[in-house]
Amino acid sequence: MRFAEKGKLAATGIIIGAAAVVLTLLGNPGNMGFCIACFLRDTAGALHLHTTPIVEYVRPEIIGIILGSFVLSLISGDFRPRGGSSPVLRFIIGFIVMIGALVFLGCPLRMVIRLGGGDLNALVGLVGFIAGIGCGCIFLNNGFTLGKAEKQTNVEGVALPFITVLLFVLFLAVPSLFLFSESGPGSMHAPVAVALLAGLIVGAAAERTRLCMAGGIRDIFIVRDFTLISGFVAIFIAVLIGNLIGGSFHLGFSDQPVSHSMHIWNFLGMFAVGLGSVLLGGCPLRQLILAGEGSSDSAMAVLGMIVGAAFAHNFSLASSANTGPGINGKVAVVAGIVILLAIASIVTIRERRKA
Amino acid sequence: MEAEALKVATFHSHYGAIMFKKRIGGDASLKPVPRSLSSSCGTAVFFTSPFNAESTDENTEAVYIKDGDGWRVIWKR
């Protein structure tokens, strides 16, 4: 049973890794075939939520992931509108996860893709990510929960997928509504049809297998189970092989695409992402998948991430490639971690008193 | 018969699973929820000891018993 699940997760990982390599070859930025944080940030820019000219584009991959999960969950019966589990806290945690990711310059998925390209800065990020997840697991083991999700109406469950469709239609029909980068990462993208198709496939496969970049490490810590981590490992191997074949594997810290080598901030950025992801019950990719399955709680986390991305650029919190974060970004990451720890501590103490 | 059959309990929180496992003792073990039961990735408790509804609390979602290749619900909140 577990072996079959591991096989499906490994196959999903290979699909995601291969898609990331192909999307990069077709135009996406280096080591950024897929990056949930970067793509939500680009989409926020296209929607005028921030006006940093180099990161503005409606990323079809995000639309595809949500719709891939939505359609498959409708077919398989997994679409079950649920919500009401601390929606405001989820928004805040999603916001902080995005700040951490944009200080590191990538979500956990891009972290693995960067590792597969030989970027050792991502290894520092991975150590921080594992530490953050470990910290989150201490709270889980001591009673942390954001509360029970209750059944919601179909209208509530369909809201985010519907907005996603609307965004895509407007993107194709009235592109003048949006901002598009003329240079920088936002200007680099694969053809729309290919990006959408890749997103649909990844969304459907991740829905079926429950692939989660944080969940794999969390399960090792809390239940000593290595099933989910197999997807994580497969993505790394697929990207590594793809980069070795394509000649784009460059081992080292310097001159890596869209990255910096300020190790403490790579560590702390991904610590915030790891801790926040455990509190939310999944990484940014998993939040998109759950939102597609009708979870309005995860939809709140996604909205928190989009607003977080806008704040990250409007208030100079995001890192710059090569130079890393400025003082605003450093303060924001530390404050974000303190807020996450405060939320986790207060909720855990309250739950222990109830028990 | 039921006393020896494999059962699985699902929960609204990981801590709920920990507390249930403590209450029933025996050979109970914490594992991820089977994919066939849920698309969520929470923690479940697998056990073979007899199921008693008094072992549940507000965090317990459902209890299933192994039935051929699948699971049959025997208790649900």
Interface residues (C-beta under 8 A of the other chain):
Chain A: M1 E5 S73 D78 R80 L140 N141 N142 G143 F144 T145 G147 K148 A149 E207 T209 R210 C212 G215 D219 I222 V223 D225 T227 L228 G281 G282 R286 E293 E351 A355
Chain B: H12 S13 H14 Y15 G16 I18 M19 L30 K31 P32 P34 R35 S39 S40 C41 G42 T43 N59
